[in-house]
Amino acid sequence: MANINVTIRMDENLKEQAEELFHDLGLSLSSAITMFAKQAVREQRIPFEIKRTIPSFQVASDRSVEEHSKELIEKNREAYKELAK
């Protein structure tokens, strides 16, 4: 099977840290990313848990989000009317 080039963008500092880690493990960045992709395909999922950190404050209810959205829409309408004058 032929190899192809894949270009990714990442923070320069992260790349340097990852390269150092993988070098210590006897891997290149390219081989580590290939290992990740193979494992993901094999398991048909991201091969580690990804979760969102829930902030310490309570998430707003749908009702309060709707009310806030309506307030913002109304403020925007008023602003547009002022601009249109």
C-alpha positions as CSV (number, residue, x, y, z in Angstrom):
1,M,0.0,0.0,0.0
2,A,1.4,3.4,-1.0
3,N,2.0,6.1,1.6
4,I,0.7,9.6,1.2
5,N,1.6,12.9,2.9
6,V,-0.8,14.4,5.4
7,T,-0.5,17.9,6.6
8,I,-1.8,18.9,10.0
9,R,-1.7,22.2,12.0
10,M,-0.9,22.3,15.6
11,D,0.6,24.7,18.1
12,E,4.4,24.9,17.8
13,N,5.0,24.3,21.5
14,L,2.7,21.2,21.5
15,K,4.6,19.8,18.5
16,E,7.9,20.2,20.1
17,Q,6.7,18.6,23.4
18,A,5.1,15.7,21.4
19,E,8.3,15.1,19.4
20,E,10.4,15.0,22.5
21,L,8.0,12.6,24.2
22,F,7.7,10.3,21.1
23,H,11.5,10.5,20.6
24,D,12.0,9.2,24.2
25,L,9.6,6.4,23.3
26,G,11.5,5.6,20.1
27,L,8.9,7.0,17.8
28,S,8.6,9.8,15.4
29,L,5.7,12.2,15.4
30,S,4.5,10.6,12.1
31,S,4.6,7.1,13.5
32,A,2.8,8.1,16.7
33,I,0.0,9.7,14.6
34,T,-0.2,6.7,12.4
35,M,-0.5,4.5,15.5
36,F,-3.3,6.7,16.7
37,A,-5.1,6.4,13.4
38,K,-4.7,2.6,13.2
39,Q,-6.0,2.2,16.7
40,A,-9.0,4.5,16.0
41,V,-9.9,2.5,12.9
42,R,-9.5,-0.8,14.7
43,E,-11.7,0.2,17.6
44,Q,-14.0,2.4,15.4
45,R,-13.8,5.2,18.0
46,I,-11.3,7.7,19.4
47,P,-9.0,5.3,21.4
48,F,-9.2,7.3,24.6
49,E,-11.9,9.0,26.6
50,I,-12.8,12.5,25.5
51,K,-15.0,14.4,27.9
52,R,-16.0,18.0,28.5
53,T,-15.0,19.5,31.8
54,I,-18.2,20.7,33.4
55,P,-17.8,24.1,35.0
56,S,-18.5,24.5,38.7
57,F,-21.6,26.7,38.0
58,Q,-24.9,25.2,37.0
59,V,-25.7,25.0,33.3
60,A,-28.6,27.3,32.4
61,S,-31.9,25.8,31.7
62,D,-33.3,25.7,28.2
63,R,-36.0,28.2,29.2
64,S,-33.4,30.8,30.5
65,V,-31.4,30.3,27.3
66,E,-34.5,31.0,25.2
67,E,-35.3,34.1,27.2
68,H,-31.8,35.4,26.9
69,S,-31.8,34.7,23.1
70,K,-35.1,36.6,22.8
71,E,-33.6,39.6,24.7
72,L,-30.6,39.6,22.4
73,I,-32.7,39.5,19.3
74,E,-34.8,42.4,20.5
75,K,-31.7,44.4,21.3
76,N,-30.4,43.7,17.8
77,R,-33.7,44.8,16.2
78,E,-33.5,48.1,18.1
79,A,-29.9,48.6,17.1
80,Y,-30.7,47.9,13.4
81,K,-33.6,50.4,13.6
82,E,-31.3,53.1,14.9
83,L,-28.8,52.3,12.1
84,A,-31.5,52.5,9.5
85,K,-32.5,56.0,10.4
